[in-house]
Amino acid sequence: MKRFLKIFMILIISVVILLVGFVLTLWIFEYRPKDITILEVEDNFANEDANYVNIDDDLTIITFNIGYASLSETEDFVMDGGEKGRMDSESEVQANLEGITSILENNPADLYLMQEVDVDSNRSYNINQLVHFQDALGKSSVLAYNYRCIFVPFPLSLTQMMGKVNSGIVTFSDYYTESAERHQLPGSFTWPVSLANLKRAMLISKYPIKNSDNYLVVINVHLSAYDDGTMRLQEMEALKAIMLEEYENGNYVIVGGDFNQTFPQAVTINEDLTYDYFYQLKDEELWQAFPMEKDWFADNDFSFGVDITTPTCRLLNKPYDQINLENNQFYVIDGFIVSNNLNINSIETLDQDFVYSDHNPVKITVSFN
């Protein structure tokens, strides 16, 4: 009996030491970005003057959360109530990459704002997706990391653990970029969960306008998803401060991306503070994309660029049901916010039926006032 207890205690102590050692390793190698990081623009156009934004031309932008090319129609995701963290094979990820690329090539734009682009991640079989899109699109590009961890031990399955993650948001452009910065957003999950979680950020790119002292300021965002809503409010306050500062400086401001909040056009807030979503929740236990505040934007001369006729995102609690669409949970969380010195000429959610990603791309065309 004593021998058994001794062996049992040794096993317990060994497990504790391993866990403490693992957490300590995550802490030592934790990604700790500065509040503001100056970013390098790859393949920035050498002939700067010829590639300035022209105020007489319309501007087309597409935002697309590609789900690290691993959240296609066949997949679920553990944080949404599913089981998986990665696809079953590298060939499936590669097929999704090719499909996403074909969508972008068939919908030409001056700028692409992309989210969840993996650079070197076990969860996507270490395919450098940034290089893939650089080669395919032939545009300048700038990457802002928002997820870097030497090992994410989740989900708790040896075949599904995400492992090493290096991922971020990327802006591709046809224009000369004078500056690009990563701005760390406020808020964080509690320790030690924060060690293996995202560090959300804004990617702010400034484009000179021909024959003008003002700039086109494009902000690429991917805001928090699985908090209680508090972090999203903090992030929006930081975003609004930047938007207003740039607008008051005379610049033209466009924010695009995955807000993980329901755009005002797609939700009604009742007197009892309950919500009626355009795409109603199938179950109150499902993930909610809380409503985005609307009054501040109207009061400060900003407009929403959103198309609610087609959902921009589906919940990954199970694979996509193509036969009975009522079995899917949909959201309108991707789109744009535009300063009122720009006209929104068109806005469209490009319905791809969630074949290659859990998000649909959203395309906007604007002109300068």
Secondary structure as UniProt FT lines:
FT   HELIX           2..28
FT   STRAND          36..38
FT   HELIX           49..51
FT   TURN            55..56
FT   STRAND          59..65
FT   HELIX           67..69
FT   TURN            73..74
FT   HELIX           78..80
FT   HELIX           90..106
FT   STRAND          111..118
FT   HELIX           122..124
FT   TURN            125..126
FT   HELIX           129..137
FT   STRAND          140..152
FT   TURN            158..160
FT   STRAND          163..173
FT   STRAND          179..184
FT   TURN            191..192
FT   HELIX           193..196
FT   STRAND          201..209
FT   TURN            210..211
FT   STRAND          215..222
FT   HELIX           230..248
FT   TURN            249..250
FT   STRAND          252..258
FT   HELIX           264..266
FT   STRAND          267..269
FT   TURN            271..272
FT   STRAND          275..277
FT   TURN            284..285
FT   HELIX           295..299
FT   TURN            300..301
FT   STRAND          302..305
FT   STRAND          313..314
FT   HELIX           325..327
FT   STRAND          330..331
FT   STRAND          334..339
FT   TURN            340..341
FT   STRAND          342..349
FT   TURN            353..354
FT   STRAND          362..368
//
